[in-house]
Amino acid sequence: VVGVPMAARQFLAYKPARPAAAAGLLGLRRRRIHVSAVESFDVVCSAFATPVSVSAWQGVCGGLLAYGLVAIPFGLSSQFLRREQPPGRIPTGILKEILFAARVFVVPALLEETLWRGLLTPRDFSEPMSFARALLVLGVGVGLHPLTGKILGGKYAAVFSDWRFLCLAFGLHAGCTMSYALTLSLWPPIVFHWIPVWIWLRFFGGEEILRK
């Protein structure tokens, strides 16, 4: 075109990217996200479906006993755990006690172990980086408790930021990670998480502390 500057001619000749190419790239990303979600779902399902031998359950029980022998004296000596609990806080019926234990089983045990062990901790521990990743997940899982406490508000903020609580939480999560690494099943870490938390809430003043 005569008399039209070069910049104007370049502007007139510019052709935007074809919508089909952009749509293809978006579709590829969606497929990758879908594949990743399906793979994560399969990993979690495999972790739930993996059978646990009797000897493995015996090892979990031994781990719980060892954790209790360390956690209870530490908690009592540091005055984080309390032996007594006001009678008004203890359920009056067996049904209420079962429902309370079931609630603790679901949250935090089932929910957190599905996330930290099932989704984020690798199932193949044959590679050296798998241990580093498992330790990273362990550290993040414990380190997020103060943030979770602030989100929940109330006494949760103070309790979840308490160094004594974080020490006990580290030992608990370490036991969960070890039980998962040895069995590749989610049920041992769920049980390992569930029983100490339930004992703390019911028999060592945890529920009372969080209710204030």
C-alpha positions in Angstrom: 0.0 0.0 0.0 1.6 3.3 -1.1 2.3 5.8 1.6 1.5 3.6 4.5 4.4 3.4 7.1 6.1 0.1 7.7 4.7 -0.1 11.3 1.2 0.4 10.1 1.6 -2.3 7.4 2.9 -4.7 10.0 -0.1 -3.9 12.2 -2.5 -4.6 9.2 -0.7 -7.8 8.3 -0.8 -9.2 11.9 -2.9 -12.3 12.3 -3.9 -13.4 15.8 -3.3 -16.9 16.9 -5.9 -19.3 15.6 -8.6 -20.2 18.1 -8.1 -23.8 17.3 -4.5 -23.8 18.4 -5.4 -22.1 21.7 -8.2 -24.5 22.2 -5.9 -27.4 21.5 -3.4 -26.2 24.1 -6.2 -25.7 26.7 -7.5 -29.2 25.9 -4.0 -30.7 26.4 -3.7 -29.0 29.8 -7.2 -30.3 30.8 -6.2 -33.8 29.8 -3.0 -33.6 31.8 -5.0 -32.4 34.9 -7.5 -35.2 34.3 -4.8 -37.9 34.0 -3.1 -36.6 37.2 -6.4 -36.6 39.1 -7.1 -40.2 37.9 -3.6 -41.3 38.9 -3.9 -39.8 42.3 -7.3 -41.4 42.8 -5.9 -44.8 41.8 -3.0 -44.4 44.2 -5.3 -43.6 47.1 -7.6 -46.5 46.2 -4.6 -48.8 46.1 -3.5 -47.6 49.5 -6.9 -48.3 50.9 -7.1 -51.7 49.2 -3.6 -53.0 50.2 -4.0 -55.8 52.8 -2.2 -55.6 56.1 -0.8 -58.7 57.6 -1.2 -59.7 61.2 2.5 -59.2 61.9 2.2 -55.7 60.4 -0.7 -54.9 62.8 1.4 -56.2 65.7 4.2 -53.8 64.6 1.7 -50.9 64.5 0.5 -51.8 68.1 4.2 -51.9 69.2 4.7 -48.5 67.6 1.7 -47.1 69.4 3.0 -48.5 72.7 6.4 -47.0 72.1 4.9 -43.6 71.2 2.7 -43.7 74.3 5.7 -44.5 76.5 7.4 -41.4 75.2 4.5 -39.0 74.6 2.6 -39.4 77.9 5.6 -38.8 80.3 6.7 -35.9 78.1 3.2 -34.4 78.0 2.7 -34.8 81.8 6.1 -33.4 82.7 5.7 -30.4 80.4 2.1 -29.9 81.8 0.6 -30.1 78.4 -1.4 -33.3 79.2 -3.8 -33.4 82.1 -4.9 -36.5 83.9 -8.2 -35.2 85.2 -11.2 -34.2 83.2 -14.4 -32.5 84.4 -17.2 -35.1 84.7 -19.5 -32.9 82.7 -17.4 -33.3 79.6 -17.6 -37.1 79.7 -20.4 -38.6 77.6 -23.1 -40.3 79.7 -23.9 -43.1 77.2 -21.9 -45.6 75.2 -23.6 -44.4 72.0 -22.2 -40.9 72.5 -18.8 -42.3 73.2 -18.9 -44.3 69.9 -20.0 -41.3 68.0 -17.2 -39.2 69.5 -14.6 -41.9 68.6 -16.1 -42.1 65.1 -15.8 -38.4 64.6 -12.2 -38.4 65.6 -11.6 -41.3 63.3 -12.9 -39.3 60.3 -11.4 -36.0 61.4 -8.5 -35.7 61.8 -7.3 -39.3 61.3 -9.0 -40.4 58.0 -8.9 -37.0 56.4 -5.3 -36.1 57.2 -3.8 -39.5 56.5 -5.6 -39.6 53.1 -4.0 -36.3 52.3 -0.5 -36.5 53.8 0.2 -40.2 53.3 -2.2 -41.3 50.6 -1.8 -38.4 48.2 1.5 -36.8 49.0 3.8 -39.5 50.4 5.3 -41.7 47.7 4.4 -45.4 47.7 7.7 -46.5 46.1 10.4 -46.2 48.7 13.1 -47.9 46.5 14.4 -44.5 45.3 16.5 -42.2 47.6 14.4 -39.2 46.8 11.3 -40.9 48.1 12.6 -40.7 51.6 13.4 -37.0 51.2 9.9 -36.4 49.8 8.3 -38.4 52.7 10.3 -36.3 55.2 9.2 -33.1 53.4 5.6 -34.1 53.6 6.1 -35.0 57.3 7.5 -31.5 58.0 4.8 -29.7 56.1 2.1 -31.7 57.8 3.4 -30.8 61.2 4.3 -27.2 60.3 0.8 -26.3 59.0 -0.8 -26.9 62.4 -0.2 -23.3 63.6 -1.9 -22.0 60.4 -4.7 -24.4 60.8 -5.1 -23.2 64.4 -5.4 -19.6 63.3 -8.0 -20.6 60.7 -10.1 -22.5 63.3 -9.7 -19.7 65.8 -10.4 -19.8 69.5 -8.2 -22.0 71.6 -7.0 -23.9 68.5 -4.7 -21.1 67.6 -2.9 -21.3 71.0 -2.9 -25.1 71.3 -1.8 -25.8 67.7 1.1 -23.3 68.0 2.3 -24.7 71.4 5.8 -26.2 71.0 4.7 -29.1 73.2 1.8 -29.9 70.9 4.1 -29.7 67.9 6.6 -32.1 69.4 3.8 -34.6 70.1 2.4 -34.0 66.6 5.8 -34.6 65.0 6.2 -37.9 66.8 2.6 -38.9 65.8 3.1 -38.0 62.1 6.5 -39.8 62.1 4.8 -42.9 63.4 2.2 -42.6 60.7 4.8 -42.2 58.0 6.8 -45.2 59.2 3.6 -47.4 59.4 2.7 -46.3 55.8 6.2 -46.9 54.5 6.3 -50.4 56.0 2.8 -51.5 54.9 1.9 -49.3 51.9 -1.6 -49.3 53.3 -3.5 -46.3 54.6 -5.2 -48.2 57.4 -2.2 -48.5 59.8 -1.4 -44.7 59.7 -5.1 -43.9 60.1 -5.3 -46.1 63.2 -1.9 -44.8 64.4 -3.3 -41.2 64.1 -6.7 -42.0 65.5 -6.0 -43.7 68.8 -3.5 -41.2 70.3 -5.7 -38.2 69.4 -8.8 -39.9 70.8 -6.9 -40.7 74.1 -5.7 -37.2 74.3 -9.1 -35.7 73.8 -10.9 -38.1 76.1 -8.5 -38.9 78.9 -5.8 -36.2 79.0 -7.8 -33.0 78.9 -7.6 -32.3 75.1 -11.3 -31.7 74.6 -11.5 -29.4 77.6 -8.5 -27.3 76.5 -10.0 -26.8 73.0 -13.5 -26.0 74.4 -12.3 -23.1 76.6 
